[in-house]
């Protein structure tokens, strides 16, 4: 299946020059100690990269990479007061992490992210602005996402032609450039379909001896685009092909 993720946000590289003083600005109601340095005798934070597959929409995956002095005991990136992403040292001096945005998260891209790491007694911290593309989406200027729709869901063969070893074919027609899958209760948990041409998704499954043949009548197609999701069941015209 061709997976085209709409609203792709270009990777934003955020560089911090040596010895830059970083002031953390926080609301008076949530003030914490003000860390004003990006480096210390223990360690230095030199830069960060953050990207997303769909901005800050629920379900989007953020990926973070930080360049800093090797050997930090801990490191994390605070996206908001309630969302903090732990980072691990994948290679000497390279700290990485990822986070899938939840429906309940309240992340304001017009505020700042706070990167913290600890090598010794006290933490090193620096504030970063969100990339411009994140802020543009927050102001309602993000590219429009097409509504998720399924116009037809077909499966063949059927009836007495369905037996162990037989290949069952699925076809879903709907919104182009989406993600489509099929599930059959008790038989197929998720079968990803490929986009054969714009808006047409196809896939196949070979029936196993232990499969419940009758369950295929309850097959369902799931199509996702952005944060939208639609489920379609077999229509009789498609099922009788």
Secondary structure, DSSP 4 states (H G I P E B T S, - for coil): -----TTPEEEEEEE--TT-B-PPP--GGG------BSB-SS-BEEEEEEEESSTTSTT-EEEEEEEE-S--SEEEEESSSS-EEE-EEEETTEEEEEEEPPTT----TTSEEEEEEESSSSEEEEEEEPPHHHHHHHTT-SPP-PPP-EEEEEEE--GGG--TTPEEEEEEEESSS-EEEEEETTTEEEEEPEEEETTEEEEEEEPPTTS-GGGGGG-EEEEEETTEEEEEE--HHHHT-
